[in-house]
Amino acid sequence: MSKVIDRPEVAKEQHPVAPLLRMDRIPHIWCPGCGIGTVVKCFATALQETEVDLNKLAIVSGIGCSGRAAGYMKLDGFHTTHGRAIPFATGLKLARPELKVVVFSGDGDLAGIGGNHLIHSARRNQDLMVILVNNFNYAMTGGQNAPTTPTPAKTSTMPYGNFEHPFNVPHLVASCGASYVARWTSLHVRRMTKSFKEALNRKGFRFIEVVTPCATLYARLNKLGLGLDLMRFYHQESEIRNGADTRDVAIGYQSKIICGKFVDEDRPSYLETMHEYYRKVLGDKYVPTPPEGGMLREQN
């Protein structure tokens, strides 16, 4: 540490994505070996490389380890209540349709308590980009069983092993109507960044699952080693199958992880469908307000 202090030219150097982070809130709360910081870095890199207008982008998150991302990014951000990130983001997008709205949260928040919002947002093809960081448990609150916990993995609420069938989340959202569906691990930094860049430039419901290690609770309870051990596992057992049938990409316990871009379709988003319908029904009487927004008024 003293060597860094004695060398001002080193101390002044900045991480490439530092301008997109609230450095006054660093160091972050994430544990050593956690993969969430890697996902945040890839997302920040994608924002830089796509040159998105940051004044027209908002990030929304819920509660949990991954939900803290909104507070660390130097963007208009909203840290909402548990499971309610997607409905909050939906309201924001309908009121401010010119914005790019990104939901960044965890598997417990989005697929557990927020699961109903997840499936209906996919069904409507809402114009949202959703990043689901999957660490297979409710990590911030004690390592409880989550809707993504593989069988028979152990959690704090299932110390003898999980017997519940977990969600295959890519298949869940794809079957509901999501227009873009992908999965990567926190090891796949280049592919993950590319996927984020693609999703930022698509419309409709874009869903990206990122499998990350929880070294503190999930790995410890299941005697899987440290975060580095899990990353080695991802390296050995990940298989990229772009275009794979999402019915075949369920994740088992310490089994092969199928990654890739599974769905990429150009379909009308929720607002586009709504405008097309009301223009057909009401004709010249229909004027969306604000322009191309989600509200309707009739001309006199």
Phi, psi and omega in degrees: 000319182296326180297322179293318181295324181283353180239087184303328182294332177281317182299331183278345181293143184242146173295144183305329181260007181305323179299342180263003182245151173275090187295339177291346179258004178266138014283151182279176183270352188290145185287156171301134182091350178289147182263359186294320179300324177297319180294317178299318180297318179295322178294317179297319178298319178298320178297318180294317186283336176270351180053044176294142176289106185292342176283351179238034178224139177228143178244133184236135177221165178255219183255145179129178182304309182291333180296344179285350183301321182299327181282341181267344183266138181276067180223165168297116186226155181223119178261101191264185180283168188297122177083001187248017180296316184292314178296326177296315179296324178298313178298321179297316181293321180292324180280328182231073187296343180283349182277148164271125183243125182243130174258127183230108182201187187258178183292322178293318182290316187271322184259346179267262182296334179261014186299322180296321178293324180299310185290324182283330175292322175293319180300320181279350187054047177302144183280071181229147171256120185244121175253113179255114180268115189254111174243016168071011178197170172274087194286323186290333187253014173125005176081033180289165178298138180241169179290354179250000182296122180292157172267138002255047183299149180268142173225174182294334179262353174226070186294344178260005178113145181281130177250356181278142179286123182279161173292140161266092193295318176302321179291323179302308184285326179294318181291338178275342175125012179300140184270345179216124181222128179215161174218137173220171170254168180290355173282331187273064189295319182289315180293322177296315179299317178299320179295319177298318180297317178299313184295325179297333182258009176258171174242171180084193183274109181252124187236127178231118174266134176237118179277123183230152179283139166250093187285335185283316186248298185300311182292322181293315180297330183258009176052050182259003179092199182270178179302324179295324177296320179292323177295323175298320178298317178300321180295320184279326191249358176280138178230125182270120178227082177298136180080010181297149173294123185295343175294341185256013187245020177300147181259125175264182180281115179052038177245180183302138178252115179276121180244167176139183173262114187266325182224135175207091185237143177265100180231153179300139177281175181304310182295321179297319179295318180296314181297318180299318182294310184290328175294326178289320184280317187258346179062226184291346179289340185273120175227108178292139179217127000295169185314121180061023178272192187263008180254159186229139170219158179257141176289151176287000000 
